[in-house]
Amino acid sequence: MKFISKNIRHLRSLKGVTQEVLAEDLKVTRSRISSYEEGRSAPSIEILILLSDYFKLPIDILLRNDLTKAKDSSFIELGNQRVLFPITVDVENDNLIEVVPVKASAGYLNGYDDPEYIEQLQKIKLPFLPTGKHRAFPIKGDSMLPMKDGSFVIGKFIEDRNDIKTGKTYVLITLNDGMVYKRVHNNIDLNNSLLLMSDNKTYNDYIVPIDEVLEIWEFTCSINTQEYSEEELKISSILGMFNELGVELKALEKTLK
């Protein structure tokens, strides 16, 4: 309960309402709101539910996170509730790019909505990026050749799932598979899911329900941490040629049927 008093005060300020207005909306006395904000008493579970509904925030976020550094833009809408979306800015109020290191990538699933976790990540600034919130994610394996194992993909956060474009590549944070980088086919209108495809066709495509996608980041650019050898470039070109040929053969097969 150590954060709840200052969280109530801060969220009320973000919403632009007085203690009197908040008390009236929650159908409690102003003195009770004042008592909560000053830490003289703790809200009951019934009041926490009312606060959760009022600010459209889960109770665990109200209780477990220090929201005093959060702005209204730090939250995103998911259904009829908002979830905390930490954004790091520099002294000039420009968005910084948090870099999720390889060693911390496994813990990102637990810390993606925790301001303290995001705050401890290293940051970089790339002035050539388009507007929007960006984050850098490590790439593992060879499922998205020619993207090398150990490279980083910088993605732009996609808030509206309707903006997911078929054929584009995305970093997805999923409930069951953790962090993955795949080419996406948007089937939300068809069956409320995404088809995730690897550019390396030795890996099978698979379906993820959209409800299991916690975050999605559209590819903006990549950073290679190792130089490609001449042999690797040749192999990548050959694989790319065979992958494209496979797509063309499948299309031809469909037309013949």
C-alpha positions in Angstrom: 0.0 0.0 0.0 3.1 2.3 0.1 2.3 3.8 -3.3 -1.5 4.1 -3.2 -1.7 7.6 -1.5 0.6 9.4 -3.9 -0.9 7.4 -6.8 -4.4 8.6 -6.0 -3.2 12.2 -5.7 -1.2 12.0 -9.0 -4.0 10.3 -11.0 -6.5 12.8 -9.7 -4.2 15.6 -10.9 -3.8 14.0 -14.3 -7.5 13.7 -14.6 -7.9 17.4 -13.7 -10.4 16.9 -10.8 -10.4 18.2 -7.3 -10.8 16.1 -4.1 -14.4 17.3 -3.9 -15.2 16.1 -7.5 -13.5 12.7 -6.9 -15.3 12.2 -3.7 -18.6 13.1 -5.3 -18.0 10.7 -8.2 -17.0 7.9 -5.9 -19.9 8.8 -3.5 -17.6 9.2 -0.5 -16.7 12.2 1.7 -14.0 14.6 0.7 -12.3 14.0 4.1 -11.9 10.3 3.1 -10.2 11.2 -0.1 -7.9 13.6 1.8 -7.1 10.8 4.3 -6.1 8.4 1.5 -3.9 11.0 -0.3 -2.2 12.0 3.0 -1.6 8.4 3.9 -3.6 8.6 7.2 -5.7 5.6 6.1 -5.7 2.9 3.5 -8.6 2.4 1.1 -10.7 -0.8 1.5 -11.0 -3.3 -1.3 -14.4 -1.8 -2.2 -12.8 1.6 -2.6 -9.9 0.1 -4.6 -12.4 -1.4 -7.0 -14.1 2.0 -7.3 -10.7 3.7 -8.0 -9.8 1.0 -10.5 -13.0 1.6 -12.4 -12.7 5.4 -12.1 -9.1 5.7 -13.4 -9.5 2.6 -15.7 -6.4 1.0 -14.2 -6.0 -2.5 -12.8 -5.8 -2.6 -9.0 -2.3 -4.2 -9.0 -0.9 -1.3 -11.0 -2.4 1.1 -8.4 -0.9 -0.8 -5.6 2.5 -2.0 -6.9 3.8 0.9 -9.1 4.9 4.4 -8.3 2.9 6.3 -10.9 4.1 9.8 -10.0 6.5 9.9 -13.0 3.8 8.7 -15.4 2.0 11.1 -17.7 -1.4 10.4 -19.3 0.5 9.2 -22.4 2.1 6.5 -20.2 -1.0 4.4 -20.4 -2.6 2.6 -23.3 -6.1 1.5 -23.8 -6.7 -2.3 -23.8 -10.5 -3.1 -23.9 -12.2 -1.0 -21.3 -9.0 -0.6 -19.1 -5.7 1.1 -19.4 -2.3 -0.5 -18.7 0.9 1.2 -17.8 3.2 1.9 -20.7 6.4 3.4 -19.4 8.1 5.9 -21.7 11.6 7.2 -21.0 12.5 10.8 -22.0 15.6 12.9 -21.7 16.0 16.4 -20.3 14.7 17.8 -23.6 11.6 15.6 -23.3 12.6 13.6 -26.4 11.8 9.9 -26.3 14.8 7.6 -25.6 15.1 4.1 -27.1 15.4 1.5 -24.3 17.6 -1.4 -25.3 16.5 -4.8 -24.1 19.8 -6.8 -23.7 20.0 -10.5 -24.6 20.4 -11.4 -20.9 17.3 -9.5 -19.8 15.1 -10.5 -22.7 13.7 -13.5 -20.8 12.6 -11.2 -18.0 11.0 -8.7 -20.3 7.7 -10.6 -20.2 7.5 -9.9 -16.5 8.8 -6.4 -16.6 7.4 -4.8 -19.7 4.8 -2.8 -17.8 7.0 -2.1 -14.8 8.4 1.5 -14.8 11.3 0.4 -12.6 12.3 -2.4 -14.9 12.1 -0.1 -18.0 14.0 2.6 -16.2 17.0 0.4 -15.5 17.4 -0.6 -19.2 20.2 1.1 -21.2 19.1 3.9 -23.5 20.1 5.3 -26.9 18.9 8.1 -29.1 18.6 7.8 -32.9 17.5 11.1 -34.4 16.6 9.7 -37.8 13.7 7.6 -36.5 10.1 8.6 -37.4 7.8 9.9 -34.7 6.5 7.4 -32.2 7.8 5.3 -29.3 10.6 2.9 -30.2 12.4 0.1 -28.4 15.3 -2.1 -29.4 15.0 -5.9 -29.0 17.7 -8.7 -29.4 17.3 -11.3 -32.2 18.0 -14.9 -31.4 18.5 -17.7 -33.9 18.2 -17.8 -37.7 14.5 -17.9 -38.3 14.5 -14.4 -39.9 17.5 -14.6 -42.2 19.4 -12.6 -43.2 18.9 -11.1 -39.8 21.9 -12.4 -37.8 21.7 -13.9 -34.4 22.7 -11.2 -31.9 21.4 -8.3 -34.0 18.9 -5.8 -32.6 15.6 -4.8 -34.2 14.3 -1.4 -33.4 10.5 -1.4 -33.5 7.8 1.3 -33.3 5.1 0.6 -30.7 1.7 -0.2 -32.3 -1.1 0.7 -30.0 -4.1 0.0 -32.3 -4.1 -3.6 -33.4 -6.0 -2.6 -36.5 -2.8 -0.9 -37.7 -1.0 -4.3 -38.0 -0.2 -4.7 -41.7 0.0 -8.1 -43.4 3.5 -8.8 -44.8 5.3 -6.5 -42.4 7.7 -7.8 -39.7 7.1 -7.2 -36.0 8.6 -7.9 -32.6 5.8 -9.4 -30.6 5.6 -10.0 -26.8 3.3 -13.0 -26.4 1.8 -14.6 -23.4 3.1 -18.2 -24.2 6.0 -17.7 -26.5 7.7 -14.7 -25.0 9.5 -12.3 -27.3 9.5 -13.3 -31.0 10.4 -11.5 -34.3 8.2 -12.6 -37.2 6.5 -11.6 -40.4 2.8 -11.2 -39.7 -0.4 -12.0 -41.6 -3.3 -10.1 -39.9 -6.3 -12.4 -39.4 -8.0 -10.4 -36.7 -11.1 -9.8 -38.8 -11.2 -13.4 -39.8 -10.6 -15.3 -36.6 -9.1 -12.8 -34.1 -5.6 -14.1 -34.6 -2.2 -13.4 -36.2 -0.3 -15.8 -38.4 3.4 -15.6 -37.6 5.8 -16.6 -40.4 9.6 -17.0 -40.5 11.5 -15.8 -43.5 13.6 -19.0 -43.1 11.1 -21.5 -44.4 12.7 -24.4 -42.4 10.6 -23.0 -39.6 6.8 -23.6 -39.5 4.2 -20.8 -39.5 2.0 -20.7 -36.5 -1.1 -18.9 -35.2 -1.3 -16.7 -32.1 -4.6 -15.4 -30.7 -4.6 -11.6 -30.6 -5.6 -11.8 -26.9 -2.2 -13.4 -26.2 -0.3 -10.6 -27.8 0.8 -8.2 -24.9 2.8 -5.8 -27.1 3.6 -5.5 -30.8 6.4 -3.3 -32.3 6.7 -2.7 -36.1 10.2 -3.0 -37.6 11.8 0.4 -38.2 15.5 -0.5 -38.5 18.1 -3.0 -37.4 21.5 -2.9 -35.9 24.0 -5.6 -36.7 26.5 -6.4 -34.0 28.6 -8.6 -36.2 29.9 -8.2 -39.8 28.5 -10.6 -42.4 31.1 -12.8 -44.1 31.1 -13.1 -47.9 30.0 -16.7 -47.6 27.1 -15.8 -45.3 25.9 -13.2 -47.8 26.0 -15.8 -50.6 24.0 -18.3 -48.4 21.5 -15.6 -47.5 21.0 -14.7 -51.1 20.5 -18.3 -52.1 18.1 -18.9 -49.2 16.1 -15.8 -50.2 15.9 -17.0 -53.8 14.6 -20.4 -52.7 12.1 -18.8 -50.3 10.8 -16.5 -53.0 10.6 -19.4 -55.4 8.6 -21.4 -52.8 6.1 -18.6 -52.5 5.7 -18.4 -56.3 5.2 -22.2 -56.6 2.5 -22.1 -53.9 0.7 -19.3 -55.7 0.9 -21.2 -59.0 -0.3 -24.4 -57.3 -3.4 -22.5 -56.0 -4.2 -21.1 -59.5 -4.0 -24.6 -61.0 -6.5 -25.9 -58.4 
